[in-house]
Amino acid sequence: MPILDQNWFSNIIRPSRYLGNEVNSVKKDPSRIEVSIALAFPDIYEIGMSHLGLKIIYNILNSQEWLAAERVFSPWVDLEYELRSRGIPLTTLESERPLSGFDLVGFSLQHELSYTNVLNMLDLSGIPFLSEDRTEKDALIIAGGPACFNPEPVADFFDLMVIGDGETATLEICRIIRETKKKKSTSKKDLLHELRHIRGIYIPSFFSIHYCPDGSVKEIKPDHADYRKVKKAILPDLDDYPYPEHQIVPFTELIHDRVSIEISRGCTRGCRFCQAGMIYRPVRERSPESIIEKAENALKLTGYEDLSLLSLSSGDYSCIGPLLETLMDRQSPKNVAVSLPSLRMDSLNTAMIEQVKRVRKTGFTLAPEAGNDRLRRVINKGLTQDDILRTTDVVYRAGWKLIKLYFMIGLPYEGDEDLQDIISLSKQITRFAGKKGKRANLNVSISTFVPKAHTPFMWTTQISPEESRRRIRLIQEGLRGSRIRVKWNQPELSWLEGVFARGDRRLGRVIMEAWGLGARFDAWGEHFKIGAWQEAFDRAGLEPDFYLHRERSFQEILPWDHIKTGVTKAFLKGEWIKAKKENLTPDCREKCLECGVCDHKTIDPVLYKDSDLSSSEEAYIPPTAEYKTKYRLTYRKLSRAKHLGHLELAKVLMRAFRRAGLKLAYSGGFHPMPKVSFFAALPVGTESMEELVDIELIEAVDIISIKETINHELPHGIDVVLVKEIAPNTKKRHITENQFLITFNGPEIREKDLRKFVESDHFSVVKTNKKGDHEIDARALVSSISLISPNKLQLTIKQTDGPGLKPTEIVKGIFSLTDDDLLNMDVLKTGQVLA
């Protein structure tokens, strides 16, 4: 039986993470599939589904009829416990099949602190960790993502890794597997031999690593003369790949819960600390016409009310002004907000700010990185103090109540005087935040600098956690009493990230040892187990300081030297020397800096400086807001939809209304809200035959057709059964009673207990919540209760504004049931009484 249908599943934290069957998800007939791949994200659903790269690959692969791509995420600790204790394997969302039954399992490695989660997912699937231990029958285990640019710490776990852009390489892998499956006699080794010819494919087993007595790399020895280096896969033009317009619409709220469209890939600024700016060169912009078209379609097909323009620096997009104005002209009348989550201060201007705030003020996170011009020259961040002060002043004047500033500590050549400048700069910015009483807020976030592979700073040292804490305390104390909120990343997390960022293949054993000692979700501070990692290093006989606190020479062989991003080592050396001299390198949009990545034939920057958006479709003009109609919808919530919480259900319906094309009326003010009114919340795990919602529209609709249209947009288990027009001035009616049918599938119903309850004047039930235990009189809440069959109970509960009880809490008290008994009980709401 699938876990979603097992009685214990309702007690899982946020069960909606695991439901699958979301709008726009793809389920295929297994009998027609030739190749299957599980796209595995080693973190929880809310983080994985926020990642655009996963959506892109999912869309590309599922566009092929012969190929099925399904999703799987790290189960949270409570579900992991249930799976292990019950001997249930980890399964995908789409088909609920174990990962061991797929041809490939592809992991997305977005950062170094996800490695133990990879092992945990493999273990829950019964798949051996090490590539050398897997047999011909096991799935091919692959990986992609930015962390693969130093693949060595996890190299022993993967059969192959995709270095660079995965759009074409991943599909080509699946095509070759399709052909080899037809041959039937092809071994896994022969398959890997064929796959190595795909650009960007790294097969760790085809390279052997030898070490010097001091622990540094002596030699990276390839097994094949024609496979000595791995060049990253690169997509020359973003317009060439299909953008996922049918993005999956989740049931639960994501970390980044919106339509995201990548307006450019790569960056020309050349910040010396930034790995993404080096490994994703050159900059390739999507055409503005494509952005407008894809964004429009994706918003229609998802029902989202937020659009995010993604890139390493959104403000650097060549025609960002006209693009933003056109998008806002088209989307602001539909109450869609547009955000630019990655902005350089020197690219942000008043016109852009005015456009962004037309619907509602999305957040502003700005990254000075350092507190003064000198240190910003070291890191090639060409911002000045004047740029920073001018930009923050403009943002506050435009009405924003919060700005977040991001700084790094531990940068090369940083001293305490540079930390004092962070304090001074932050205090100067607060002067723009308004007078006392009306003052806006300023948050300062601090993280420890981690040197990364393939950057000019890959030869330098990283400060210790102890030194990080000292520098953080210095900034905290300097800002105490200034009404500036200071946040920081846990230094121990940066310590571990730093080890793996420039680590070698020997670290694989450390990861396995740490996992065995209970390490999971290492990026989550509350779950990070520093003791487990320290013991893991001891067991493996490795010293983490070797990877962190020593300067590398230019002559040293680095663990990732066989991985080629296109940016030459000579260029990176030159940038490191410039950093020492505090010299800036200009933006390569101005002229080619000969970094090595462009061949000026097939690979070159793609820029849209002179695009004319005047021919774009005319802005959407909504019907006049003076004309309003109001409707009451009755809907059911059955089957697996019972696992949705009230807020999740509200979002499901709101987005269905938008996809259905309903023109909702909105409130006024700075943050317009749709005029949709839900009635009482239903407990998670409870089904219902009758739920109500009132909606206000600025148009009249045909009741019969709109019911069908809405139902077409709803996921399985939720359907509208009645649409009724009500007077526009009708006030929301209050529920006075809720009626339930409770079916017992195990626990005994004792009639004497029921009689005792009915005949009592007062019956206390203890309700436990975050504030402790509370006694509530259940008898005063129950209007009627009766047995209608040996295992079915009819219960009517009064709706109250004060402390209430769930049906399960009342029944548990009446019949002295255990929590396990409640798992064997089905609760169905059959109706309600309105005042």
N, C-alpha and C positions, 0 to 999 in steps of 0.2 A: 504494500500500500504506500503511495506517495506520502512524504512527510506532511504535506499540506492537509491531508485528510486524516491524520492521526490525532487522537484526542488531546495529546499533550501540546500540540503546536500552538494553541491559542495562548499559552502562557509565555511564549517566546517574546522577547523585547522587540517591538516594531516588526511584527510578522509580515507587514506589507513589503519588506525588503525581498522576500523570498517567493512572492506569489507568481511572478512571470505573468504572461497573458496581458501585458500592458498594451495600450493602443499603439499601433505601428510596429509592434514586435513581430517577428517572422517565425511561423511554424511551418515546417515542411513535412511532406509524406516520406518517411524513412525508406520506403520501398523504391523511391525514385532518386535516391541520393547515392552518388558514387564516392564522394569524399566528404568527411565531416570533421569540423574543427571546433573545439571548445575554446572560446576567447576568455582567458582567465585573468581577472584583475585581482592582485593580492592585497586588497583592502575592502572595506565594506561597500555595499551597493551605493550608498549616497555619494561616496567619493568617486568610485569607478564610473558611475553613470553621468558624472559631471565632466568626464574627460571626452573631448571632442574626437580625439584619435580613435578611441574605441568605436564610436558611432560611425566614423568614416570607414574603418575596416569592416565592420559589421555590414554596412550598406554595400560596399564593393563586393564582398564575398557572396552575400545572399542574392546579389543580382544575377548570379550564375545558377541556372536551374539544377545543375548536377551537384551543386555544392551547398552544404548547410553549415552555417556559422551560428553557434549558440553561445550564451553568456553564462559565466559562473563567477562568483565573487567570494571573498573570504567570509565565512560565517562568523558572526560575532561569538564571543566566548560562551554564551548560554546555549546557542545552537550547536556549537562544537561539542559541548559536554553531552548533549542529548544524542548526537550522532555517534559519538564514541561509546557511550554507555549502552546504546541499543544496537551497535554494530551496523549502522546504516552508512553507506558511502555518500560522499559529496556528489551532488548531481547538478546538471545545468537547469536553467530556468525554463527553457523552451520545451524540451522533451522529457525532462526529469530523468535523464539517463546518467549513469555514472561516467566520470571522465575517462575511466579505463576503456570504455567502449568506443572512443573516438579515434580517428586516424591521427589527428594532431591535437595537442593541447598547447595553445600559444599564450604565454604570459606577457603582460605589459609591465615593464620595469620603469616606472617613472622616477624612482629615487632609491637610494641605497638602503633605506631603512625598511624596505618591504621584503627583504630576502628570507627571513624566517617564515613569513606568511606563505611564500612560495613552497617551502618545504612542508608546511602544515597542510596546504591544499593537496599536495602530492600524497602525503601520508593518509589523509582522509579519503583519498581515491584508491589507495592500495597500489600506488605506483612507486617503484624504487627511486630513491633520490639521485643516485649516480647514473650517468649515461652508460657507463661500462657494465652496470649491473642489470640493465634492462635487456629484455629478450626481443626476438623478432615479433612477438605477439603484442608487445607493449606499444602504446601510442608514441609517436614522435614528439618530443618535448622541445619547444622552441621559445624564443623570447625576442622582444623588440622594445624600443623605447630609449630615452636619453641615457639611462644608466648603462646601456649596452656599449656605450663608447669606451668605457673601461670594463670589458666583460670578464676579466680574469677572476675576481673573487667568487663568481658563480659559474665559471666556465665548466666545471666538472658536472654540473647538474643538467646541462642542456645539450641536446644533440646538435642544434644549430641556433644561431642568433642572427637577427636582422639588424644590420648597422645602417642607420639613416632612415630615409623616407620609406615607409612600409607599404604604400599603396600598390605599387607594381610588383615588388618582390614577394609579398605574401601571396598574391594571386598566382604568381608564377610557380611558387612552391607547390601550391595545391594542384596546379595543372600537371606538373611532373609526377606528383604522387598518383594522380588519376591514371596517367599512362603506365606507371610501373605496376599499379594494381591489376591492370589488364594483362600484364605479362605473367603475374602470379609467382614467377620464380625469382624475382629480383630480391636480393638481400638488403637489409638496412644499410650495410656498408656500401653496397653498389649504389643505392639510392643517394647516400650522402656524397658519393663521388660525382654524381650527376648534378646535384644541387649546388655544389661549390662553384659552378660556372655562372650562377646568377650573381649579378653585381650586388654587393652589400651583404652577402651570406658569409658568416663566420662559422666554421666548424671546428670547435676547440680540440677535438680528438685528433685533428690533422696537424697540430702543433705541439711540440714538447718543450717544456720550459726547464732550463738549467740555472742553478743559483751559485753565486760566489760564497765563500765561507762567511762573509760579513752579512749575508742575507739579500744582497742586491741581485738583480737578474744578470746572469752571465751570458745566456744565449736564448733566443727564441728560435727554435729549430723547426722549420716546416718539413712535413713528410713528403711534399710534392714540389718539384722545382717550378712548376707553373702556378703555384698557389702559395706565394711567399708573403703577400700583403693582401689586406682586405680593404677595398675602396668602398666608401659609403654609397648607398643607393641615394640617388637624387632625382627629384621630380623637377624637370626644367620649367614647367608652367602649371600653376595651380588650377587654371581653367581647364586643364586636360583631365582632371579626375572628377568623378561624379560626387558632388556635395550631397550629403544625406538630408534631403528635404523632409522625408518621412521619419523624423527623429522620434525615437521611443519616448512616450509620455509616461513618466513614472507615477506610481501611486503615492509614494512617500516624497517628502521634500528633500531635494538634493542640496549639496553644498553650493553648487552653482546651478540654480533651478531656472533655466531660461534657454531660449534658442541662442546658440553660439555659432558665429560664422567667422572663419579664418580669413581676414582681409589681406594678410601677408604672412609669409614665412621667412625667417631669417632676419638679420638686422645689420645695419651698416655702421653703427656707432662705434663698435670696437671696444667696449668696456673690458678692461683686462681681467676682471674677476669673473666675467660672465661666460659660462660654458656654452649656454644656448646660443649666444651671439657668435661663437666660433664654429660650433658643429653644424649649425643650420644655414651657414652661408651658401650661396649669395642670397640677398633679399629677392623674393619673388612675390609681387603683388597680384592679387586677384583683380580682374577688371571691375571697375565700379558698376558697370551694367550688370555683370554677373552677380555681384554682391546684392544689388537691389532686387533682382529677380529671385535669387535663391532665398533671400531673407523673407521676401513677401510670401513665397510659397510655403516656406517652413513654418511661418507664423500661422498661416491658414490651416495647415495640416496638423499642427500640434495644439493650437489653442493657447499657446503661451502669450503672456502679456509683457514679457521682457526680451530684449534683443541685446546681445553682447557682441561687439566687434573685437575679435581676438587678433593679437599679434604680439611680438615682443615689445613693440612700441607703437601703439595705435596712432598716436599723434604724428608719427613720421610718414604715415601713408600719404602718397604724393598729392592726392586731391581730397584729403580728409574733410576740408571745409565744405565743398560742394556736395560730397557724398553724405555727410552728416545732415546737411540742410535738406537734401532730397529725401533721405530716409525719414526725417522728422516731419516733413510736409506730408508724407504718405501715411506715417504710422501714428503721429500724435492725435489725430482725430479719432483713432481707434483705441486710444488710451494705452498704447504700447510705449514703454520707456526704452530708451537706447542708452547703453553704458559703454564706456571705454575703459576697461579694467587695467590697462597697462599704459601709463602716460608718463612721458618725460616732462619735467616742468618747463623746459624751454620750447616745447611743442604745443603747449596749452595756451590758448588765447581767449579773449573775451567772447568772441563770436562763437567758439566751440562751446563754451560754458553756457551761453544763452540758449543754444540749440538743445543741449543735454537736459536742461531743466524745464523744457516746455511741457512735459507730462508730469514728471516727479523727479526730485533730486536724487539721483543715484549716487553712490558713495565716491569719495575722492581719496585714493591712496597715492601718495606722492613719495618718491624715493630720492632724497638728497644723497644717500649712502654714507656720506662723510660730513663732518661739521665745518669744513673750511675749503677754500679754493685749492690750497696746496695739495691736500690729500686727494682731492678729486682729480687733480692733474696726474697724480701717481696712478690712479686707477683708470685714467682716460675718460672720466665722466665730465664732459665739458660744460658743467653748470657753474654759475657764479652765485655768490651770496645774493646779489641783486636779482638774479633770475628767480631764486627761491622766494625771496621776500615779496617780489612783485606778484608772483603767481598766487601765493597763499592769500595775499591781500585781495586780489581779484575774486578768488573763490569765496572768501568770507563775505565780501560785499555783494556777491550774487545771491546770498541768502543761505548758504550751507551752514549747518550747525555743527558739523564735525569734519575735521581733516585728520587723516592718519599719515604720519611720517615714518619712513622706514630707514633705519641706519644699520650699518655693519660695524662691529668692533673686531680688532685683530687683523686689520688690513696691513699689508707690508708698509713698514716705515711709519707706523702709527705710534704716537706717544701720548702721555697723559694730557698734554696741551691740546691735542686734537679732540680728546673726550670733553675737555672744558668748552671747546668750540661747539660741540653738539648741544651742550647745556645752554650756551649763550644764544645760539641760533634758534633753539626751541622757544626760549623766553621772548626773543624778539618777535617771533611769529604770533605769540599769544596777544601781543598788543593790537593785532588786527581783529581779534575775536570778539570785540564789543565790550560795552561797559558792564560792570557788575550787575547781575540781575537778568541781563539779556545776553550774557556772554555765550559765545559758541565754544565748542570743546576742541581740544587737541590731544590726540593719542600719539605717543612715540613708541615704536616697536624696535627692539634691538635683537639682532641675531649675530652669532659668531661666524666670522668669515671662514669658509672651508675651501681650500685650494682644490681645483678640479683638473682632471686630465684634459689635454688639448687646449689649455689656456696659457697665457704668458706667465701666470703665477704658479704653474704646476711644479716648479723647482723650489718653491719657497716653503717655509715652515708654517705650522698652525699653532696657535696658542693653546695652552692647556685649559681644562675646565676650571681649575683654580684661578688662573689668570683671567678667564672670562668673567667669573663671578666678581673678582676684584674690580674690573672695569665697569661691570653693570652697577655695582654698588656705588661707585664714584658718580655715575650719571644719575642714579636714583637720588642720592643725597643732594646733588646739585640742583635737582628739579623739585625737591621736597617743598611743599607749600606754594607751588606755582600753579596749582590747579591743572597740571598736565598729568595725564595718566600714562604711566610707563609700563610696557609689557616687554617680555623677553622670552626667547626660546631657551629651553633647558640646555645648559652647556654640555651635559653628558650626551645629548642626542647629536650635537655637532661633533663631539669627540668620536662617536661611532661612525657617523657619516664620513668624517675625514679619513678614518682608517680604510673604509671600503672605496672611497672616491679615488684613492691612489694606491690601492692594494694589489696584491698578486694572487696567483692561483692557490697558494697555500692556505688562504683564508677560508676556503670552502669547508675545511674541517672545523674551523672555529664556528662557522654558521651552524653546522650540524650539531656540534656540542651545545651551543647556546639554545637551539631549538629543543634538544633533549632535556635541557634544564628549565624549560618552560617559557623561553622567549617567544613572544607573539606581539604583533601590533607595536613594534618598537618606535614608530613615529608618534605614537600616542603617549604623551608624557606619563599619564597615570598608569600605563601598563608597562613602561620601560623598566627592565630589571637589570640594573647596572651590575649587581652581584653575579648574575648568571653569565653575563658577558665577560667579566673579569676572570671567573673560573674557567670559562670556555677558552680564553686565551692561554691560561695556565696549562690546561689539559693538552692544548695543541702545541705548546712549547714556543709560542710566538709572543713578541713584545709589541703592543700597540704603539708605543712611542717611536718605534723604528719607522712606522709609516707616517707619523705626524710631525715629530719635532726635530727633523734634520733637513738641512738644505741639500738638495740634489745638485750634482755638477752637470754641466751641459754634456759631458761625455758619458754619463751613466745611461745604460739601457733601461728604459722605463717599461713597466709591464704591458703597456698598451701601444708600444712602438710599431707593432704590425697592423694596427688599425689606423686607416688613413682617412682623415676628414677632408682632405684637399688643401687645408691650410698647412703650409710647410713649417717644419721645425725652425728653419732659419727666420721666418717671419715672427714666430712666437719668441724666439731669442731676442730679436731686435726690439720687440715690444717690452720685454723684461728689462732690457738695458735702458729703454726710454723711461720706464717707470722709475728706475733708480735716479734718473736725471730730472724727473718731474716734467717730462716733455709730453705734449699732447700729440696724438695722431688724428688727422682730420677724418671726417665722415667719408666713406668711399663712394657716396653718391656724387661727391664733388669731382673725384678722379680716382682711377684704379690704383690701389696701393700694392698690387702684385703679391697678394697673400697666398696665391696659388690655387684657389678653388675654381676660378673661372678659366675655361679654355677659350672663351670668346668665339666659340663655334656653336656648340649646343648648350653650353652652360654660361650664362651671363645674368646680371641683374635684370629683373622685369619690373619696369616702373610705368605708372600711368600719370604722367605729369600734366598732360594737355587734354584729358578726357572732357568731352562736352556732355553734360548731363541734362542739357536743356530739352532734349528730345524725349526724356523719360516720361512715363505715363503720368497724366495729371494727378494731382493730389486727391486723395479720397475725401469726399465731402459728405458728412453724415446727414441723415434726415434731421429736420428741426427738432431740437430737444423739447420744445413746448408740447409736442404731441406725445402723450404717454399712455401706455396700456399696461395692465397688470394681470398676471396669471398665477394660479396656484397649481403646482404640479404634485401629483401623488406618484411615488415610485417605490419599487421594491429593492431590497438589499439581501441577496440570498447566496447560498453556496460559499465559495471562497471569498467573495466580497465581504463576508461577515468579519474578516480580519482587518478591515480598514477602520482607522480611527475617524472621529468626527471631522477633524480638520482635513484629513486626507480625502475623505468622501466629498467634502465641500470643494476641494480643488479639482477632483475628478469631474464633478458636475459643472463647475465653472468653465473648465477647459472644453468640455463637451459642448456647452452652450456657444462658446466662441467658434469651435470647429463647425457647428451647425449653422453658423452665420447669423445667430440672433444678435440684434442690435440693442445691447443692454443700456439702460439709463445709468448714469454715473452721478455721484455726489460732486459738489464743488470743492473748492479749497486747494491746498497745496498738494494733497495726496488723494486724488479722486478714487473713489471706491465704487464698484458696481452695486446697484440697488437690488441685492439678492438677500433674502432673509430665510435662514434655515430655522427649523423648529428644534425641539429638545435633542440633545446628543444621545446617541445609542451606544451602549457599552460595546467595546471591542469583543468580538466573538459571538455577538448576538445577531441573528437574522431578523428580518422584518418584512412583513407583507404590506406595510403602509407607513411611509415616511412622507413628509411634506416640505415643500420649499416654495416661497413666493418670489417671483421675478418681475421686475419692471422693465419694459421695453420702450423704445421711442419709435415703434412701428406696430401696426396690427398684423397678426399672423393667422393663418388658417390652422385651427386647433388640431384637426386630424393629421394634416401633413407635417406639422411641426413636431408632433409626438413621434412620428416615424423617423423624422430627420434626426431628432435628438437620440433616439434609441440606436440608430445606426452608428452614432459616435460614442456610445457607452460600452465599457468592457463587459465581459460575461459576468452575470450575477447582479447587474444593476439594470433596471429597465423602468421607464415611465409607463404607468398604466392609465393615467387620467390627466388631462389638461383642462383647466376650467378658468374662464375669464372672470375676473372679479373687478369691482369698481376701483378706479385708480386711488381713491382716497380711503380705501378699506384698510383699517389698522390690522396689524398682525394679531391673530387670535392666539390665546394661550391654551396650552394643553393642560387639562385638569387631571386626567387619568390615562395610564398606559396599560394595555391588556397583553398578557403573555401566555403562551402555551409552553410548558416545560416537560420534556420527555426524559425519563430516567432510563439509562441503558445499563444499569448495574446496581446502583444503590437502592436499598429497599425503602419504600414509602410506608411508614407506620401510621395507620389511621389514628391511633391514640395520640400521637404527637401533633397531628393536624387538629384534632378536636381540642387538645389542650391550648393550642395557639388561638383557635377561633373563639374559645370561651374566655380567654384571658382579657383583662382590661389593659394590661401593659406587658410588653415582651421585649426585653432588651437584647440587642444584637451588637456585638463589638465590631466596629469598622476601623480598620487600620490604614493609615495613610502616612505621608511623609512627616506629619506633625505628631504622630503617635496613635494611640488607641482612643476611640471615642465610643461611648455607649449611645445607641439610638433606639428609640421605641419603634420597633417594626410594626407592632399592632396598629399604631396610629397611622401608619402609611398604607396599610393594606385595606382596600375597599371590599374585596371579596377574594376567596380562595376555595377551590373545590377540586376533588378528584373526578375526572371524567372517564378514566380507565385505570387499571392497576398500575400503570407506569406513566400516566399523563396527568399533569396538574394544570389547572387554569388559575391564573393569578392576575388581579387588577391592582395596580399600585398608583397611589395619588402622586401627582407631580407637585413638588415643593420647591420653594426658593431657598429653603434652609438645607441642612444636612439630610441627604437622602441615602437610600440603599439600592444596590443592584438586585435584580431578581435572584441571582445566585447567592448573594449575601443573606437574603431573607430565608431562602430555602435551606441554606447551610445551617442557619441558626435554629430553624424549626425542627429539622430532622437530625441535628447533631452530626452533620456530614464532615468528612475530611476533605482536604484540598484535592486529593486523588479522586474522591467521589465526584467532585465537581467536573473533573475532566470527562466523566462518562455521562454527561448531561447536555442535551440540546435545548437552547432557548430561542424561541421564535416570538417576536412581537406580532400580534395579530391585528391590533388596531389601537385607537386612542379616542379620547373624548375631548372636544374643544369647548372652551367657554363661550 
